[in-house]
Amino acid sequence: MHSFLNAYDSIQEQRDFFYKSFATSTPAKLILSRDRSEWHHRLIKCLHVPAETVSVHSEYPFIYCNAYKNLQSDASAAGLCLPDPCLSDIHQLAQHWASFVELNYSKPYETVECTRSRHQEQWYHKSEILANFIFNNILHIIVVCASVYDVMRGSKSKSLLTEMFLGFSAKRNFNMFIGAEKSRKLITCIFGLRVIATVWVIVGHSSVFIQDFLENLDEYREIMRDNFFYQLLTNFFLSVDIFFLLSATLTSYAWFQRKLKKEDLTSFSFWFEFYWNRIVRLWPVYASTLINAITTVSIFYHRSTWKLEDQREKCKTNWWKNLLFINSFIDDTCLPWTWYIGTDFIFYLIAPIYLLSFNKSRTLGLVLSVSTILLSAFLNIIKMLQYRFPPTHLLWVRPPTFHVDFMKQHYITYIGPQYRIGPYIVGILLGYLLVYMDKIKLSKKNLCCCWIWFGSIGFASLFGLYPALQGWDCWPYYLFYGALHRTIWAFAIGWLIFVCFTGNAYYLNRILSSPIFAYFSGICYSTYLCHIFLIFGVFLKEDFPIEYHGIQTLLIFVVQQVILSSIIAHLTAFSIEHPFINMNKTLWSRRKLRETNGKKCIQQRERAEDNVLFKNNLSK
């Protein structure tokens, strides 16, 4: 250690990083919560000490170790930066460090987890990564072949196998994206809202995780706290409520449209198709992301991922919770940002309760919907009072007015379906309204009043977080805001959808329904799944530490992250997501065609039998 730090080619920055990476704190349960950014920042400093790069191995590789008794306890935790050969004695060294800093425990650390400055094996030496790489490239080759076949031979085919093969055609999927905005059956303004919400999620997550890499972190947090319009970042969690609203609106609208056509909405076949189509929509690309997280993403960079957040290890044991959509109930340690998918699927699972209640009676549907919103708001108030939670996540500042452990709030109320269902219910109401009031025209006076009202409540729900950021003592306001601001926000966005769909906002609808939004809307799901990997990838490639000089610093990274996420999402959407959707449509259309032909055959046979009976009666 001494020889390395005093070597002629060791620079002062390496020495500073080494000394500053050591730390001790209490309690350990805040390592992945309030103090997460500081701990990860120290890890990055330690792993920069050996000055390794993708192509250059250090003669002195390092490890960064987190020592703790229990990550759920109030006991102390420590961070140690050591040369790699020390790994075999790490437990003794951790206990020695505890005695050195005079902790009053005989054995304070039961667990020591270490992260290396370089993988023991690089990605190209691992068979599972190479297998996944080959499989992904085979899919891309199939896409190319299907696209060439589609261009040369056309898409008309009587063969089921050929039809399934053409589901991979990039030409077909591209035309489907572009042509979607011309369909009168679709709520086309949703395209723009979905893209805006997806970009907002990327911007928000980038503003959260840049904290791990900043040199002037305190200055950055002060700006986030004090600048009123920075609530576009600090309250970006409302973007998820847009997704809930859009999902419910489309589900409700499609169901009531089929009801108008007098389809059989109570048969087993209908409800099987209802849930099966949703699963096929979500599973393939979700499973692909899980496989990539386990095999590829976490070790594609030469430096190891922080052991406490290593998605490779988390997903190895928890992947099944994600695929069963129960990660928002049990835990969300594997791909934690995908809690939304699990919660949304739970909402979709229970949506028929509300749809059928409207089918029974409009009054019953309204009573059930309003009761659910109020009950959810009441549950939020109870938990806020019980734990002193803020109205929503505060990931930049944590005023002493509130509970310091934001991960406790995350697991209890932020991802819990019973606390987040308000915007989804608004979407079900909106879908019903769009089907039965799609031709309504508002007078200029009523339109103006509605714009003022919904604009005001939308502004209040978005920028009403400011008192909480400042830590003002106004709990009655926090309880009201925390209970209802997401639902109020959903009503404001729902108004935009309503006026666009009914023709009361022609130019706004033209913008939100434009071909560019229609196209990128088709890759939003894949973008959402992969964007966190690209956010960290961009930050890790940047010179460390990053100096924050204003919003332009963040935007430079965001532009790169959005572009890279879009590129990866294109590959995923065209090779996995939409081919599986196309194949599913082909199978269902073939099945329905067989049923229709079967019914025609039965009808023809019955008519023939009737004719024979009629002739026999005449002969008698």
C-alpha positions, 0 to 999 in steps of 0.5 A: 500500500505504502509503495503504491501511494508513494510511487513516482507515477501515482498522482495526487488525485489517486491518493486523495481518492484513496483517503476519502473513500474510507467512511463509517456511518450509523445506521446501516439501514440508510446505506441504500436510502438517505446516504446511498449517493455518498456511499456509491460516490466513495466506491467510485473514488476507490475504484479510480485509485488504481487508474484502470481503463478498458485496455489498461490493467493496473499493477495494483488492483483495488477493492471497495468493501462495505462492512455491516451487521445488517442492512436493516439495523441501526448498527454502524457500517463502514467502507474500506478501500484496500488492495485486492490481495487484502480480500482474503483477510477482509473480515479481520481488517474490517474488525480492525477498522472498527476498533481503530475508529473506536466502535463499542462493539466486539464484533460489529460487522457480520457481513463484508461485501467487496467490489473489485476495480476489475472483473476477475473474468472479462465478459468475452470469457463468459459462456453465458454472455457469448450465448446471449450475444449469439442469440440476440444476433440470430434474432437480428438476422431473422429481422433482416431476412424477414424484412428482405422477404417482405420487400421482395415477396410482399406480406400476403401469405396463406402459410401460418409459418410464413406469417409468423416469420413476417412478424419479424419484418422491420418494414411491417413494424415500421409501417404499423408505427407510422400508420397508427396515427391515421387510425380513427379508432385510436386515441392518438393524442396518447402517442405524444403523452406516452413519449413525453412521460418516457423522456420525463422518466429518463430526465428524472432518473438522470437527475437522481443518479448524477448525485453519485458522480458529483463533486459539488453535491451539496451545491446541486442539492441546494439548487434542486431544493430552492429553485421553484421550477426544478420541481419538474425534476424533483416531482418527476414521479408524476410521470408514472401516474401518466402511464397509469392513466394511459393504461387504464384509459386504453383498457376501458376505451377498448372494452366499452367499444366492444360492448357497443358492438354487442360482443360477448364480454362474459365468455371464458374465451373473451377473458382468456384473450383479455389477459393473454394479450396483456401477458404477451405484450409484457413478457417477451421483452421483460424476460429479455431484459432480465436475461440481459441483466443477469448475463450481460449488462452488469459486467459489460463494463470493465469495472464491477458493479457496486455489490450492494446493487449488483443486478446480476446477483439480485436478478439471479434469485428474484427474476421470477417475482418480476415475471409473475408481476408480484415485485411491487408486493414482495420486493423490487430489488431486481430491476427496481424501476420495473415496479411500475409494470407489476403494479400496472398488471395488478390494476389490469387484473382487477380492472374487470371489476370496475368495467363490469360495474359500469356495465351493470349500472353507471351509478354503481360504476361511479360509486365504486370508482370514487370509493376506491379513490377515497379509500386509497387517499385515506390509506396514504394519509394513515401511512404518512401519519404513522411514519411521518412520510413526505407527500412523495419521494424526496431523493435530493433533500430530506428535511428533518420534518420527515422520516429519513429513510426514503426506501421505507416509504418506497416499499410501503406506499410508493410502489404499493398498488393500494396507494397508487390506484387513484390515477388508474381509476381516473383512466377507467372513468375517462375511457368510459367518457370517451366512448359515450361522449365522444361527440361532445362540443363545449362552448367557448365559455365552458371550454375556457373555464375548464382550461383554467380549472384543469390547468390550475389543478395540474399546476398545483399538483406539479409545483405543490411540492415546494413547501415539503422541499423547504421543510416547512411545518404544515402537515395538514397541507402535506396530508392533503397533497400526499393523498390526492395530488397524483389523482388530481394530476391524472384528472388534469392530464385526462382533460388534455386527452378528452379535449384532444379526442373530442375535437376541442383542441385541434392543434394540440391534438395534431401535435400530440398525434404527429407521426414522430410521436406515433413512431416513438410511442411504439418503442416506449416500453422497451425504452423504459426497461433499458434506460437505467442501464444507459443512464449509468453507462453514460455517467461511468464513461465520463471523467470522474468526478463531475462538476455541476455548472447548471441545468446544461450539465444535466441536459448534456448527459440526458441527450446522450441517455435518451439517444442511446436508450432509443437505439437499444429500444429499437433493437429490442422492439424490432427483434422481440417486442413487436414480433411476438405481438404480431405472432400473437395477433396472427394466431388469434386471427387464425383461430377466429377465422376458423371459428367463423368458417365453422359457424358458416359451415354449420349454417350452410348444413342447417340450411341444406337440411331445411331444404331437404325437409321442405322438399320432402314435405312438398312431395308428401 
